[in-house]
Amino acid sequence: MYSFGRVMFHLLTLIVPWHDINEYNIVQRIQRGEVIPRPEISKATSNVTDAQWNHIEQCWSIHPSIRPSAFEAMGFLKREQEALKQDSLAGPLNVLLFGETGVGKSAIINLIVGNDVVETSPDAEPCTLQHPSHEVNLRDRSFKLWEVSSIDSMGFFRASFTKQRLKTSYNKLYKDEGVYLLLYCMRGSRAQRALIRDYKFFTDVVGSSVTVAGGVKVAAVVTNLEDYPTDMDRWWVKNKDNLESLGMRFTAHACITSLPDHPNASPAIRARRHRSKQAIRSLIYNSYQAGAKAPHSSSPAPTV
């Protein structure tokens, strides 16, 4: 446990304990009961909390009876991990939109935000997460929306290089800020077997982040349903089993139209667009509210 305190000191302060003296003198100082003083506040040490420092001092106490047990140290680390998790939830939660070229990811973002914040045009390059994100507030939470370009129109070598760049960008975002929700977008009019290639690209990019216990949730967004003959959500009832047979599984779904809110559109189309906005905004917020238990219906909750 004494060594664990030294390791904590090194990791939190970026300072090697007693780096400026030899091993013989280190042993003498320890035997005399000398301790390393808490470093002055600096850029490297400003985030070391009082609780963390107290734990370090207990670990390297000259009296073994004062040092925490391994069980107590594990409890401390779990509390620290939970505190970090709560801090990460304080800022905007990252939501990524995947899908083939032409599925209308830009239009979906505009629908969620409620304004034309993204120009609805073919997928922009490069295929990374460097292009601007768009924030939206849903009730008491803020979400950051990222549009991920597709590679389905690229040649083999260019697609391979671009996919690797995207995987690097995704892994960095996942590690640094966390990824809260993935929205896989597909056209309701698209032949479902033709979706497999693009879905494989999607799973290659996100990797194990969605398969580990408590991993990132994946929800389906089915678009281009403005002319669907019955209630849009009936599309999911009809096609869910077939998607699962193709290996495409989702924790939640929304069946929508993302057509612009044109004043000359028919009342039926405008009503479908309004319902679509409610459905996808509720999907995002309810996934946050439910935590690990994601909703399984896109039927809109109270307007957010």
N, C-alpha and C positions, 0 to 999 in steps of 0.2 A: 504493500500500500504506500510505503514511503516513495518508491519509484514512480507510482502512479501520480503522486502529487507533483513530482518533478516534470513528468510528461505534460500534465495539465498546465503547469507554469510555462513550459516551452510553447505549447500550442496556442495559448491565449495571449501571451505577451510577445511571441516571436523572439524571445531572448533565451539563449542557452544558459542554464543555471551555472553560476561560477565559471563562466567561460574564460575569465582572465587570469586564473590561477591553476597550478598543477594539481594532480590527483592527491599527492601527499598532503598538501595544505588543505585540500577539501576535506579529507578525512579528519584532520586535526580540528577544523572549524566545526564539523558536525559533532565531534566528541565534546567540544566545549559548549555545545548547545547554541551555536550561532545560527541565525536564520537569514534568509535572503529577504531584504526589505521589499515592500510593495513598490513597484516602479512608479515614478511620477506619471501623471496623466499625459499621454501623448497620443498621436494618431494610432499607434500600434496597440496601446493598452486602454484606450478610452472605453471600450466595450466590456472590460472585465468588471463584473458586478461584485458587490460586497459578498453575496452568497458564494460566488465562485472562489473569491479570495479566501474566505473563511474555510472553505472545504480544502483548499490547497494547504493552508497552514495546519489544519488538523491532520492531513495525510503525512506531512513531513515533521510532525511533532517528535521531539527527542524521546518522549514517553510513549511506548507502543500502545498502552491502554487507552490513550486519547485518540489514536488513529481510528478511522471508521473501518468497519468490516467490509468485505467485498460486497455483501448484500446491501449495506447502507450506501456504498459508492454507486451500485447499480441503481438504487432508488433515486439518488441525486441526479444521475445522468438522465434517467427517464423524465424527471421533473424539468430538467433543462431542455430536453427534446420537446416536451409539450409546450414549454414557453416559447421556443423558436417557432413551433407550428402556429401558435396563436398570433405571433408577430407577423408571420407570412400571410395570415388571413386579413390583416389590417389594411393592406393595399389592394389595388385592383386584382381580380382573379383572371388569369389568362384563359381565354377560350379560343381554340384554333378551328378554322373551317377548312376542311379538305374536300376534294371532289374533282372530277374530270373537268377539262376545259369546256366551257359553255353551259355548265350546270347553273351558273348564276350566283356565285358566292358573293360577289360585290352587291348584287341586288338584295341578297339575304341580309347582309350587314346593314344596308340602308333601311330594310324593313325593321330590323331589331332596334336600331338607333332612332328611327322615326324621321330621319332627314336624309337627303342625298349627300352623304359624306364621302362616298366612294364613286368614282366614275365607272359606270357599268360598261366595261369593254372587255375584250379577250384578256386572258390571264397575263399579267405583267411579268417581266423578267427583272432580275434573276429569281430563281426558285429558292428563295431563302426567307428568313423571317426578319430581314433588314428593312423592308418597306414599312411605312407607318402603320401603327395599330390605331384602333378607334375605341374610345371609352364610352360606356353607357351605364347609367345608374338605374338599377331596378330596385325599387323600394329603398331598403337601407344598405344595399351593397353596390359596389362598383365593379364592373367587368371590363376587361380589355380584349377586344376582338382582333384576331389576326387572320388574314386571308392567306392561304398557302396555295401557290400556283401549282398547276399540274405539269407533268412531263410527257403526257400521252402523244403530243404532236412532235416530239423530238426524236432524232435518230438514236441508235443504240449507244454510241460512245458519249454523245452529249448528254443523253438521259442519265447514264451511269454516273458521270461526273457531277451533274446537277443534283442527283439524288443524294450523293455523298455530302455535298455542301448543305443540303437541307437537313440531313440527319445530324450534322455537326451543329447547325443552328438550333434544331429542336432540343438536342441533348443539353446544350448550354442554357437554353431557356428553362428547361425542366430542372436542371441543377441549381441555377441561380435564383429563379423566381418561383418555380413550380408551375405546373400546368394543371388547371382545374377541370377542364372539360374539352373533349374533342367532338366536333360536329362533322359527321361524314355526310356530305350532300350528294344526292342522286336525283336524277330526273324520273318522274313517275312513268314517263313514256319510253324510257330506255329499256332495251332488252336486258333482262337481269343477268344472263350469262355473260354479257359483254362487260358487266361491271367488275368481273373477277380480276382482270389485269390491274385496273385502277385501285381496287381494294387491296391487292397484294402490295402495290407501291405504298399505299397508306400504312399497312401493317409493318412493312420493312422499315419505314421511317420512324414510327413511334416505338417499335421494338417491344421490349419487356415492360415498358412503363405502364401498359394497359393490362398485362397479364398477371403481375404480381399481386399478392393480397393487398387490398386497399388501394389498388392502382388507379390510374386516370380513367374516368368513365368515358364511354363512347356512346353518343346518341346519333340516331339517323334523322336526317332532314330530307324529306321527299318533296321535290319542287315540281313546277309546271303542272299543277293540278287544277288550274283555273277552269278547265273545261271538263273536269271529271264529272260523270253523270249523276253521282250521288254524293253524299257527305264525304268530304275529302279523307276523313279518317278511315273510311271503309277500305281505302286502298291498302292500308296496313293490315287490316283484318284478312284481306284476300291474299296478300303477298308475303306475309311474315314467315310462314313455314317454308316457302320456297327459298327465301333469303338465307334462312338458317341452314337449309340443306346444302347451300353453296358455301357454308362456312362463315357467313356474315352475321355476326351477333351484336346486339346493341342493348344498352341498359334502358334506353328511352327513345321516343321518336316524336316527330312533328310532321304532319302532312299539310303542305301549305301551297299558296301561290305567292310569288314575290314580285308580281307585276307592279309597276309604279302606280301611285295613287293619282290617276288621270281624272280630271273633273268630268270628262265626257264618257267615262266608263259606265257600263250599265249598273244599276243598283245591286244586282246579284254579284257582279265581279267585285264591286267596292265592299260589299258585305263579306265576301270571302277573304279579301285582303285584310280587312279589319280583324276577322277571326284568326287569320294566319299570324298576324302580329301578336295577338294575345297568346296564341299557342306556343310560338317559339320563345317569346319572352318568359312565359310561365315555365317552359321546359328548363331554361337556363337557371332561373331563380329557384325553382323547386328542387333542382338537382343540388344546389348549394344548401338549401334549407333542410333537405332530407339527409345530407351528409352521405354516409356510405350507402344509404337506402335510396336509390334513385327511383323516380316515378316511372311508370310503365304506360302512361297514356298521355297523348298530347291534347286532350280535352282541356281548354283553357280554364285556369283558376281565375279568381277575381283579377281584373285588369291591373297590370303593373306598369 
